[in-house]
């Protein structure tokens, strides 16, 4: 989750600088991101999926 937030903030900062520092647009996009994250449905992975991820040494957290 932290990865998603930091990624969004950096890209919105990039957008902010490319839009001639329109601060209202920057904050509008940040608030929009938080609204979307509150309503996003999380799907829990089953035990077989977790076993596979551990087997291939996948990154479980960002």
VENPE-V942182 format. One record per run of one state. SS is the DSSP state (hx for helix, st for strand, lp for the rest). FROM is the first residue (numbers start at 1). TO is the last residue. If there is no record, write none. Layout:
# VENPE-V942182
SS,FROM,TO / SS,FROM,TO
This chain:
# VENPE-V942182
lp,1,1 / hx,2,18 / lp,19,22 / hx,23,39 / lp,40,46 / hx,47,55 / lp,56,62
